[in-house]
Amino acid sequence: MSNRAPLSNKEIKTRFEAALMGNYGLPAVPIASGSGVRVTDADGNVYLDMIGGIAVSTVGHGHPRYVEAIADQAAALAHTSNLYLHRGEVELAEKLLELVEARGKVFLCNSGTEANEAAVKLVLKAGKPYGRTKIVATENSFHGRSLGALAITGKAAIREPFAPFGVEAEFVPYGDARALAAAVDASTAAVFLEPTQGESGVHPATTDYLKAARRITSENGAALVLDEIQSGFGRTGAWFAHHAAAITPDVVTLAKGLAGGVPIGATIGVGKWGDVFGPGDHGSTFGGNPIACAAALAVIGVVEDEGLFENVLALGERLEANLADHPAVTEVRGKALWRGIGLAGADSAAVCDALAARGVLANPVRPDTIRIAPPLTITAEDVDLFCDILKDVLSTAPEGPNHE
């Protein structure tokens, strides 16, 4: 246990502003600890965690099996670098290929941005000898903040201040198969898609659109890269969201919920796409870290053994039914326990502030949308509690901008 003197919320915020860069602004809640689906701030206030570290805390906070796996691995071996190998990274890569239901190979890294960065390099290396230098992505997509991943991110407000990138990218409307077909040609190295766009407010693609994307890329010799960084690992009630469309992508990128909170990312190359990189083409000092791999294997084990897919699918339906026909809720998008709750005439930031004051953490992902992505271990009682508090808050919520 730490013998450091406790700090208040105010003290932590003051020191944060003085010591850290301003790219996040000032986060509202200094979290000190967590247990299950609840977290506690530095002043002792307890919150129902309905955002789960942005779809990261897959098995909740402090799950005994998860804690034991991390502690045991830290005691045995914390780091090897990529100069050496260890059993955990091999077992995790094998398991990921089993879960994606395809043969291939895996590159392990530290984040979703890095997973997509590796995917960009991979498809450009494969395509360049054939004049395939263009990447097609979608408007309002989010693939990361590094320059390569940002180059294919379809949110102009965060992309354009850092252009140019040295990556040729073309953006088409999400969900529009005709626009996608028109953009993909002999110069296209790959199409990057999220099966559900998370940062745009949780907008899922239809299975027909994903099947069309697979057909279009195959007919044109381009790779289909699916960014499952938020949608993967049970968030939609399956290991991967694309399984609902019964398609096999060429590359899959993962992160977030994969290791339940320990930084990790993965790029899966299916079939021949697993053999594109050769020695020296890419690397990561911390990628495949023993602790991160142990955490990921523990998360997979908990999800499998505790039947969490069945839980989140049932609770997703329960949440939808609970919020149905509420006058302040325009729609509940998404599936299972990854949802965008559209608001009528209320500002999402003000609503989330009011929720936090009532002991609930959620994310105002857009001015008219609240995003939730709680731990998959959440209970029906907690889902009902969230819905009750949200409906109560919405009955007195401040009006927001016109969201037409």
C-alpha positions as CSV (number, residue, x, y, z in Angstrom):
1,M,0.0,0.0,0.0
2,S,1.2,3.5,-0.7
3,N,2.2,5.7,2.2
4,R,1.7,8.9,0.2
5,A,-0.5,11.5,1.9
6,P,-3.9,11.7,0.4
7,L,-4.8,14.5,-2.0
8,S,-8.2,16.1,-2.6
9,N,-9.9,16.4,-6.0
10,K,-9.1,20.1,-6.0
11,E,-5.4,19.5,-5.2
12,I,-5.0,16.9,-7.9
13,K,-6.7,19.1,-10.5
14,T,-4.5,22.1,-9.6
15,R,-1.3,20.0,-9.9
16,F,-2.6,18.4,-13.2
17,E,-3.0,21.8,-14.8
18,A,0.4,22.9,-13.7
19,A,2.3,19.7,-14.8
20,L,0.5,18.2,-17.8
21,M,-0.1,19.6,-21.3
22,G,-3.5,21.0,-22.1
23,N,-4.5,18.6,-24.9
24,Y,-7.2,17.1,-22.6
25,G,-8.4,20.3,-21.0
26,L,-9.1,19.6,-17.3
27,P,-10.8,16.2,-16.8
28,A,-13.7,16.5,-14.3
29,V,-13.1,13.6,-12.0
30,P,-9.8,12.5,-10.4
31,I,-10.4,8.8,-10.0
32,A,-8.5,7.1,-7.1
33,S,-9.8,3.5,-7.2
34,G,-12.3,1.1,-8.7
35,S,-14.2,-2.0,-7.9
36,G,-16.4,-3.9,-10.3
37,V,-18.4,-1.3,-12.2
38,R,-17.8,1.5,-9.8
39,V,-15.0,4.0,-9.3
40,T,-14.2,6.3,-6.4
41,D,-12.7,9.8,-6.7
42,A,-10.1,11.4,-4.4
43,D,-12.8,12.9,-2.2
44,G,-14.5,9.5,-1.7
45,N,-17.4,10.0,-4.0
46,V,-18.5,6.8,-5.8
47,Y,-19.7,6.6,-9.4
48,L,-21.3,4.0,-11.6
49,D,-18.8,3.7,-14.5
50,M,-20.9,3.7,-17.6
51,I,-18.0,4.6,-20.0
52,G,-15.4,2.0,-18.9
53,G,-12.4,4.0,-19.8
54,I,-13.8,4.4,-23.3
55,A,-14.7,0.8,-23.9
56,V,-11.5,-0.5,-22.2
57,S,-12.4,-1.9,-18.8
58,T,-13.9,-5.1,-20.3
59,V,-14.1,-7.1,-17.0
60,G,-14.5,-4.1,-14.7
61,H,-12.2,-2.8,-12.1
62,G,-10.2,-5.1,-9.8
63,H,-11.5,-8.4,-11.1
64,P,-9.6,-11.0,-9.0
65,R,-8.6,-13.2,-11.9
66,Y,-7.3,-10.1,-13.8
67,V,-5.4,-8.8,-10.8
68,E,-3.8,-12.1,-10.1
69,A,-2.6,-12.6,-13.7
70,I,-1.0,-9.2,-13.8
71,A,0.6,-9.5,-10.4
72,D,2.0,-13.0,-11.1
73,Q,3.4,-11.9,-14.4
74,A,5.0,-8.7,-13.0
75,A,6.6,-10.9,-10.3
76,A,8.0,-13.3,-12.9
77,L,8.9,-11.1,-15.8
78,A,7.9,-7.5,-16.7
79,H,9.7,-6.8,-19.9
80,T,11.8,-8.5,-22.6
81,S,11.8,-6.0,-25.5
82,N,11.5,-7.2,-29.1
83,L,15.1,-8.6,-29.0
84,Y,13.7,-11.7,-27.1
85,L,10.5,-13.6,-27.0
86,H,8.3,-15.0,-24.3
87,R,5.5,-17.6,-24.1
88,G,2.7,-15.1,-23.4
89,E,3.0,-13.2,-26.7
90,V,2.9,-16.5,-28.6
91,E,-0.2,-17.7,-26.7
92,L,-2.0,-14.4,-27.2
93,A,-1.3,-14.3,-30.9
94,E,-2.5,-17.8,-31.3
95,K,-5.7,-17.0,-29.4
96,L,-6.4,-13.9,-31.4
97,L,-6.2,-15.9,-34.6
98,E,-8.5,-18.4,-33.1
99,L,-11.0,-15.7,-32.2
100,V,-10.8,-13.9,-35.5
101,E,-11.5,-17.3,-37.1
102,A,-8.8,-17.0,-39.7
103,R,-5.2,-18.1,-40.4
104,G,-2.6,-15.3,-40.4
105,K,-0.1,-13.6,-38.2
106,V,-0.2,-10.9,-35.5
107,F,1.9,-7.8,-34.7
108,L,1.6,-6.7,-31.1
109,C,1.9,-3.0,-30.0
110,N,0.7,-0.6,-27.4
111,S,-2.4,1.2,-28.6
112,G,-5.1,1.5,-31.2
113,T,-3.3,4.3,-32.9
114,E,-0.2,2.1,-33.2
115,A,-2.2,-0.8,-34.5
116,N,-3.7,1.3,-37.3
117,E,-0.3,2.9,-38.0
118,A,1.1,-0.6,-38.5
119,A,-1.8,-1.5,-40.8
120,V,-1.2,1.7,-42.9
121,K,2.4,0.7,-43.4
122,L,1.5,-2.9,-44.1
123,V,-1.0,-2.1,-46.9
124,L,1.2,0.5,-48.4
125,K,4.2,-1.8,-48.5
126,A,2.2,-4.5,-50.2
127,G,0.6,-2.1,-52.7
128,K,3.4,0.2,-53.6
129,P,5.1,-2.2,-56.1
130,Y,1.8,-2.3,-58.0
131,G,1.1,1.4,-58.0
132,R,-1.4,1.1,-55.1
133,T,-0.8,4.1,-53.0
134,K,-4.3,5.4,-52.1
135,I,-6.2,4.5,-49.0
136,V,-10.0,4.9,-48.9
137,A,-11.6,5.7,-45.6
138,T,-14.9,7.2,-44.4
139,E,-16.1,10.5,-43.3
140,N,-16.4,11.0,-39.5
141,S,-14.2,8.0,-38.9
142,F,-11.6,7.9,-36.2
143,H,-8.4,5.8,-36.5
144,G,-5.9,7.5,-34.2
145,R,-3.8,10.5,-33.5
146,S,-0.3,9.7,-34.9
147,L,0.3,11.1,-38.4
148,G,-0.3,7.9,-40.4
149,A,-3.5,7.0,-38.5
150,L,-4.6,10.6,-38.5
151,A,-4.2,10.8,-42.3
152,I,-7.0,8.3,-42.7
153,T,-9.2,9.7,-40.0
154,G,-12.3,11.3,-41.4
155,K,-12.8,14.1,-38.8
156,A,-11.5,17.2,-40.6
157,A,-11.4,19.3,-37.4
158,I,-8.7,17.1,-35.8
159,R,-7.0,16.1,-39.1
160,E,-6.5,19.2,-41.1
161,P,-4.4,21.2,-38.6
162,F,-1.6,18.6,-38.9
163,A,-1.7,18.1,-42.7
164,P,0.0,17.3,-45.0
165,F,0.8,13.7,-44.1
166,G,2.5,11.9,-47.0
167,V,-0.4,9.4,-47.2
168,E,-2.9,9.7,-50.0
169,A,-6.4,9.3,-48.6
170,E,-9.8,9.7,-50.0
171,F,-12.9,9.9,-47.8
172,V,-16.4,8.7,-48.7
173,P,-19.7,8.8,-46.7
174,Y,-20.0,6.0,-44.2
175,G,-22.5,3.4,-45.1
176,D,-22.7,4.4,-48.8
177,A,-21.7,1.3,-50.8
178,R,-22.0,3.2,-54.1
179,A,-19.7,5.9,-53.0
180,L,-17.2,3.3,-51.8
181,A,-17.4,1.4,-55.1
182,A,-16.7,4.7,-57.0
183,A,-13.7,5.5,-54.9
184,V,-11.9,2.1,-55.0
185,D,-9.9,1.5,-58.1
186,A,-6.5,0.1,-59.4
187,S,-4.6,2.7,-57.3
188,T,-6.3,1.7,-54.0
189,A,-4.1,-0.1,-51.5
190,A,-6.8,-0.6,-48.9
191,V,-10.1,0.5,-47.5
192,F,-10.2,1.2,-43.8
193,L,-13.6,0.8,-42.1
194,E,-14.9,0.7,-38.5
195,P,-17.8,-1.8,-38.3
196,T,-19.3,0.8,-36.0
197,Q,-18.1,4.4,-35.8
198,G,-17.6,5.1,-32.2
199,E,-16.4,8.7,-32.0
200,S,-19.1,9.9,-34.4
201,G,-21.7,8.9,-31.9
202,V,-21.9,5.1,-32.2
203,H,-23.2,4.5,-35.7
204,P,-23.2,0.9,-36.8
205,A,-22.8,-0.3,-40.4
206,T,-25.3,-2.6,-41.8
207,T,-24.2,-6.2,-42.7
208,D,-25.0,-5.4,-46.3
209,Y,-22.6,-2.5,-46.3
210,L,-19.8,-4.6,-44.8
211,K,-20.4,-7.4,-47.3
212,A,-20.4,-4.8,-50.1
213,A,-17.0,-3.5,-48.8
214,R,-15.6,-7.0,-48.9
215,R,-16.8,-7.6,-52.4
216,I,-15.6,-4.2,-53.7
217,T,-12.1,-4.6,-52.3
218,S,-11.8,-8.2,-53.5
219,E,-12.9,-7.3,-57.0
220,N,-10.3,-4.4,-57.1
221,G,-7.4,-6.2,-55.5
222,A,-7.4,-3.9,-52.5
223,A,-7.1,-4.9,-48.8
224,L,-10.1,-4.6,-46.5
225,V,-8.9,-3.3,-43.1
226,L,-11.4,-3.4,-40.3
227,D,-10.8,-1.2,-37.3
228,E,-12.3,-3.2,-34.4
229,I,-10.5,-1.1,-31.7
230,Q,-13.7,-0.1,-30.0
231,S,-16.1,-2.6,-31.5
232,G,-14.1,-5.7,-30.6
233,F,-13.8,-7.9,-27.6
234,G,-17.5,-8.3,-26.6
235,R,-18.6,-4.7,-27.0
236,T,-21.3,-5.7,-29.4
237,G,-21.9,-9.1,-27.9
238,A,-19.4,-11.0,-30.0
239,W,-15.6,-11.1,-30.2
240,F,-15.7,-9.0,-33.3
241,A,-18.5,-6.9,-34.8
242,H,-17.7,-8.0,-38.3
243,H,-18.7,-11.6,-37.5
244,A,-22.3,-10.5,-37.8
245,A,-21.7,-9.9,-41.5
246,A,-20.0,-13.3,-42.0
247,I,-17.0,-11.8,-43.8
248,T,-13.3,-12.3,-43.5
249,P,-11.2,-9.0,-43.7
250,D,-7.6,-8.9,-44.8
251,V,-6.4,-7.0,-41.7
252,V,-8.0,-6.4,-38.3
253,T,-6.8,-3.8,-35.7
254,L,-7.5,-4.2,-32.0
255,A,-6.7,-2.4,-28.7
256,K,-8.9,-0.8,-26.0
257,G,-10.8,-3.7,-24.3
258,L,-8.2,-6.3,-25.4
259,A,-6.3,-6.1,-22.1
260,G,-8.9,-4.5,-19.9
261,G,-6.9,-1.4,-19.0
262,V,-3.2,-2.4,-19.6
263,P,-2.0,-0.7,-22.8
264,I,-1.9,-3.0,-25.8
265,G,-2.7,-3.1,-29.5
266,A,-2.7,-5.7,-32.2
267,T,-2.7,-5.8,-36.0
268,I,-3.8,-9.1,-37.4
269,G,-2.8,-9.9,-41.0
270,V,-5.1,-12.6,-42.4
271,G,-3.7,-15.1,-44.9
272,K,-1.0,-13.6,-47.1
273,W,-1.4,-10.2,-45.3
274,G,0.4,-11.7,-42.3
275,D,3.6,-12.2,-44.3
276,V,4.0,-8.6,-45.7
277,F,6.4,-7.4,-43.0
278,G,9.9,-8.7,-43.0
279,P,12.7,-8.1,-40.5
280,G,13.2,-4.4,-39.8
281,D,10.0,-3.2,-41.4
282,H,8.3,-2.3,-38.2
283,G,8.7,-2.7,-34.5
284,S,7.8,-1.7,-30.9
285,T,10.0,-1.8,-27.8
286,F,7.0,-2.4,-25.5
287,G,4.8,-4.3,-28.0
288,G,3.9,-7.8,-26.7
289,N,4.9,-6.8,-23.2
290,P,4.6,-9.8,-20.9
291,I,2.3,-8.0,-18.4
292,A,0.0,-6.7,-21.2
293,C,-0.2,-10.2,-22.8
294,A,-1.0,-11.8,-19.4
295,A,-3.7,-9.2,-18.9
296,A,-5.2,-9.8,-22.3
297,L,-5.3,-13.6,-21.8
298,A,-7.0,-13.1,-18.5
299,V,-9.6,-10.9,-20.1
300,I,-10.3,-13.5,-22.7
301,G,-10.6,-16.2,-20.1
302,V,-13.0,-14.2,-18.0
303,V,-15.2,-13.3,-21.0
304,E,-15.3,-17.0,-22.0
305,D,-15.8,-18.5,-18.6
306,E,-18.4,-16.0,-17.3
307,G,-20.5,-16.0,-20.4
308,L,-20.4,-12.2,-20.8
309,F,-21.6,-12.1,-24.3
310,E,-25.0,-13.4,-23.3
311,N,-25.0,-10.9,-20.4
312,V,-24.3,-7.8,-22.5
313,L,-26.8,-8.8,-25.3
314,A,-29.6,-9.2,-22.8
315,L,-28.7,-6.0,-20.9
316,G,-28.5,-4.1,-24.2
317,E,-32.1,-5.0,-24.9
318,R,-33.1,-4.1,-21.4
319,L,-31.5,-0.7,-21.7
320,E,-33.3,0.0,-25.0
321,A,-36.6,-1.0,-23.6
322,N,-36.1,1.1,-20.5
323,L,-35.4,4.2,-22.6
324,A,-38.0,3.6,-25.3
325,D,-40.5,6.3,-25.9
326,H,-38.8,8.7,-23.5
327,P,-39.5,12.2,-24.9
328,A,-36.0,13.4,-24.4
329,V,-34.4,10.4,-26.1
330,T,-34.4,10.5,-29.9
331,E,-32.8,7.0,-30.4
332,V,-30.6,4.4,-28.8
333,R,-28.0,3.5,-31.4
334,G,-25.6,0.5,-31.4
335,K,-25.8,-3.0,-30.0
336,A,-25.4,-4.7,-26.6
337,L,-23.5,-2.4,-24.2
338,W,-22.0,0.0,-26.7
339,R,-24.6,2.7,-27.2
340,G,-25.1,6.2,-28.5
341,I,-28.1,7.8,-26.8
342,G,-29.5,10.6,-28.9
343,L,-30.9,13.6,-27.1
344,A,-33.8,15.9,-28.1
345,G,-33.1,19.5,-27.1
346,A,-30.6,18.8,-24.4
347,D,-26.8,19.4,-24.4
348,S,-24.9,16.2,-23.8
349,A,-22.1,17.9,-21.8
350,A,-24.6,19.4,-19.4
351,V,-26.4,16.1,-19.1
352,C,-23.2,14.2,-18.4
353,D,-22.2,16.9,-15.7
354,A,-25.6,16.3,-14.1
355,L,-25.1,12.6,-14.3
356,A,-21.7,12.9,-12.6
357,A,-23.3,14.9,-9.8
358,R,-25.7,12.0,-9.3
359,G,-22.9,9.4,-9.3
360,V,-22.8,8.2,-12.9
361,L,-20.0,8.6,-15.5
362,A,-20.9,8.8,-19.2
363,N,-19.4,10.5,-22.2
364,P,-20.8,13.4,-24.2
365,V,-19.3,12.1,-27.5
366,R,-21.3,14.7,-29.5
367,P,-23.4,17.7,-28.5
368,D,-26.6,15.6,-29.1
369,T,-25.3,12.2,-28.0
370,I,-24.2,10.4,-24.8
371,R,-22.0,7.4,-25.3
372,I,-21.9,4.5,-22.9
373,A,-19.5,1.5,-22.9
374,P,-19.6,0.1,-19.3
375,P,-17.7,-3.0,-18.2
376,L,-19.2,-6.2,-19.6
377,T,-19.7,-7.5,-16.1
378,I,-22.4,-4.9,-15.3
379,T,-25.7,-6.2,-13.8
380,A,-29.3,-5.6,-14.7
381,E,-29.8,-3.6,-11.5
382,D,-27.0,-1.2,-12.5
383,V,-28.4,-0.8,-16.0
384,D,-31.8,0.0,-14.5
385,L,-30.2,2.5,-12.1
386,F,-28.4,4.3,-14.9
387,C,-31.7,4.5,-16.9
388,D,-33.6,5.8,-13.9
389,I,-31.0,8.5,-13.2
390,L,-30.7,9.5,-16.8
391,K,-34.4,9.9,-17.2
392,D,-34.6,11.9,-14.1
393,V,-31.7,14.2,-15.2
394,L,-33.3,14.6,-18.7
395,S,-36.6,15.8,-17.1
396,T,-34.7,18.9,-16.0
397,A,-31.9,19.0,-18.4
398,P,-30.7,22.4,-19.8
399,E,-31.6,22.9,-23.4
400,G,-28.8,22.5,-25.9
401,P,-28.2,23.6,-29.4
402,N,-30.5,22.9,-32.3
403,H,-29.5,19.4,-33.4
404,E,-31.5,19.2,-36.6
